Every structure is written in C-alpha cells, then in structure tokens.
Amino acid sequence: MSPATIFTVQLVLGYVPWLLVLGAYVLPKLKSMDHLQAQRAIAMLHSFRFFGLVFIIPGIVGSGLPAGFASSAAYGDFITGVLAMIALLTVRVRPLFWLFVVAFNVVGAADLLINYYHGVQYGLPERAGELVAAYWIPILYVPALMITHILAFYLLARPRSKTAQAIVGG
C-alpha cells in the first residue's frame, strides 16, 4: 500500500472509533445535560485548537509541507481555539456565550472543510510524511473536532424546554 493510501485510509477510519465513543458515551451524557453545559463541554475540547499552530513550526513539520495548507490549517485552528476560549470566558453573559459558541463552531467547521479541500488540492496524502510529528493531528484529532462541531450544531438546533428558554433569556 502506498503512503498516500495509508494516510487516506487512516484519515477515514479515524472517524469510526470517535463515532463509536460518541454513540456509547458522549452523546447520552451531552443529551442529559442542559444546552449550556453541553456546549461548554464541546468548547473546552475546541479551546485546545491553538495546538494547530504546530503546522507552521519548522522541525515539527517537514519543509515540503505545502505552505498554503500549513498556514490555513494553523491560523484557522488558532482562531477557532481563541473563539472557543472566549465562549468559555463569557459563560456568565449568556448572549455573548451563545454568540461565541456559534462563532467558534461556524469558523471551526469551515476551517476543517477548507483544510480537507486544501489537503486534496495540495496533494497532502502524497506528502503525508511532511506532517512528521504533526501526522497524528489529521488522523486522530481532526475527526473528533469535526464530529463535535456536527454535534454542537445538532444540539443548537434541538428544541429547548420552556424552563431552559427562560434561563437563557434571563
């Protein structure tokens, strides 16, 4: 099997265990929580996305990693992480919290979709070795991020009880 095929298979299969974990453990717990606490938990995971800046650190990634991919991935992750942190810091100011929850999820999901597009456009599977120490990010971390963005949108769209609406409004 070629390295490009191995990378692609690992990337796709990275979703399987996360979906199994989500279905067995995470989704039942999040559905039992109020909307704010569930979104807060998701924001905590995404607050670590500053880690994506490793894509632009020489030595962590190879010099052959396409700059268009590396910069986009690094700064998209950084912005998403900062937005998630701001959401967490504004949890007591509910309208701001919800604004930043929507913002980090829209920006973060768009970032991941753009990175998938750039990965194909720049031939990332063929250059997967250039990810060097950052190889695990698209294989293990990105599937969890994408799945939790989808989950966050699902939870945002889920109807709230009248009590929860009164608390959020108040």
GUPABA-507260 format. One line per field, with one value per residue (C-alpha): residue in one letter; chain; y, z, x. Coordinates in steps of 0.2 Angstrom, whole numbers, padded with zeros to 4 digits. Each point is the difference from the previous one (the first is absolute). Layout:
BEGIN
code	(a,...)
unit	(A,...)
north	(Y,...)
up	(Z,...)
east	(X,...)
END
This chain:
BEGIN
code	(m,s,p,a,t,i,f,t,v,q,l,v,l,g,y,v,p,w,l,l,v,l,g,a,y,v,l,p,k,l,k,s,m,d,h,l,q,a,q,r,a,i,a,m,l,h,s,f,r,f,f,g,l,v,f,i,i,p,g,i,v,g,s,g,l,p,a,g,f,a,s,s,a,a,y,g,d,f,i,t,g,v,l,a,m,i,a,l,l,t,v,r,v,r,p,l,f,w,l,f,v,v,a,f,n,v,v,g,a,a,d,l,l,i,n,y,y,h,g,v,q,y,g,l,p,e,r,a,g,e,l,v,a,a,y,w,i,p,i,l,y,v,p,a,l,m,i,t,h,i,l,a,f,y,l,l,a,r,p,r,s,k,t,a,q,a,i,v,g,g)
unit	(A,A,A,A,A,A,A,A,A,A,A,A,A,A,A,A,A,A,A,A,A,A,A,A,A,A,A,A,A,A,A,A,A,A,A,A,A,A,A,A,A,A,A,A,A,A,A,A,A,A,A,A,A,A,A,A,A,A,A,A,A,A,A,A,A,A,A,A,A,A,A,A,A,A,A,A,A,A,A,A,A,A,A,A,A,A,A,A,A,A,A,A,A,A,A,A,A,A,A,A,A,A,A,A,A,A,A,A,A,A,A,A,A,A,A,A,A,A,A,A,A,A,A,A,A,A,A,A,A,A,A,A,A,A,A,A,A,A,A,A,A,A,A,A,A,A,A,A,A,A,A,A,A,A,A,A,A,A,A,A,A,A,A,A,A,A,A,A,A,A)
north	(0000,0017,0013,0011,-0015,-0003,0018,0001,-0017,0006,0017,-0008,-0014,0014,0004,-0018,-0001,0018,-0004,-0016,0010,0014,-0012,-0010,0013,0018,0002,-0007,0011,0016,-0004,-0001,0017,0017,0008,0012,-0013,-0011,0014,0005,-0018,0001,0017,-0007,-0013,0014,0012,-0011,0004,0012,-0016,0001,0014,-0015,-0001,0015,-0004,-0006,-0017,-0005,-0001,-0003,0014,-0009,0003,0012,0017,0003,-0015,0003,0019,-0003,-0014,0009,0016,-0007,-0011,0014,0011,-0014,-0003,0018,0001,-0015,0007,0016,-0010,-0008,0017,0007,-0014,0012,0012,-0012,0010,0002,-0018,-0006,0012,-0007,-0018,0003,0009,-0013,-0014,0009,0006,-0017,-0011,0011,-0001,-0019,0000,0012,-0011,-0015,0009,0007,-0017,-0007,0015,0000,-0019,-0002,-0019,-0002,0012,-0007,-0004,0019,0001,-0009,0003,0008,-0016,-0005,0016,-0004,-0018,0001,0017,0007,-0013,0004,0018,-0002,-0012,0012,0015,-0011,-0004,0018,0005,-0014,0005,0019,-0006,-0011,0008,0006,-0001,0015,0000,0000,0014,0011,-0003,0004,0015,0005)
up	(0000,-0004,0013,-0008,0002,0018,0004,-0008,0008,0017,-0002,-0005,0014,0012,0000,0005,0018,0004,-0006,0010,0016,-0004,-0002,0016,0012,-0006,-0008,0014,0013,-0011,-0003,0019,0003,-0002,-0017,0008,0009,-0015,-0011,0014,-0001,-0019,0002,0012,-0013,-0013,0011,-0003,-0018,0002,-0002,-0019,0000,-0001,-0019,-0002,0012,-0010,0007,0006,-0018,-0015,-0012,-0014,0008,-0011,0007,-0006,0010,0015,0003,-0003,0012,0013,0000,-0002,0015,0010,-0003,0004,0016,0005,-0004,0011,0014,-0001,0001,0016,0007,-0004,0007,0013,-0013,-0009,-0016,-0003,0004,-0013,-0013,0003,0000,-0017,-0006,0005,-0007,-0017,-0001,0006,-0012,-0014,0004,0000,-0017,-0007,0006,-0008,-0016,0001,0005,-0017,-0010,0007,-0001,0019,-0001,-0011,0012,0016,0006,0000,0015,0010,0019,-0005,-0010,0014,0000,-0016,0004,0018,0005,-0015,-0001,0019,-0004,-0016,0009,0015,-0011,-0008,0017,0006,-0015,0004,0018,-0005,-0012,0013,0009,0017,0014,0006,0016,-0010,-0011,0015,0008,-0017,-0002,0018)
east	(0000,0007,0002,-0014,-0012,0005,-0002,-0017,-0006,0006,-0009,-0016,0001,0004,-0019,-0005,0006,-0005,-0018,0000,0006,-0012,-0015,0004,0006,0000,-0017,-0010,0009,-0001,-0019,-0003,0008,-0007,0004,0012,0010,0001,0006,0013,0007,0002,0008,0013,0006,0001,0009,0016,0000,0014,0010,-0003,0014,0012,-0003,0011,0014,0016,0006,-0017,-0006,0011,0005,-0010,-0016,-0010,0000,-0018,-0006,0011,-0004,-0019,0000,0010,-0009,-0017,0003,0007,-0015,-0012,0009,0000,-0019,-0003,0010,-0010,-0016,0006,0005,-0017,-0011,-0008,-0005,-0012,-0003,0019,0003,-0013,0008,0017,-0006,-0008,0016,0012,-0010,-0003,0018,0007,-0011,0004,0019,-0001,-0009,0012,0014,-0007,-0002,0018,0006,-0006,0005,0018,0001,0002,-0003,0016,0009,-0006,0018,0002,-0012,0014,-0004,-0017,-0006,-0011,-0010,-0010,-0001,-0006,-0005,-0008,-0014,-0004,-0001,-0011,-0012,-0001,-0004,-0014,-0006,0000,-0010,-0012,-0002,-0002,-0014,-0009,-0015,0002,-0013,-0009,0010,0017,-0007,-0004,0018,0009,-0011,0002)
END
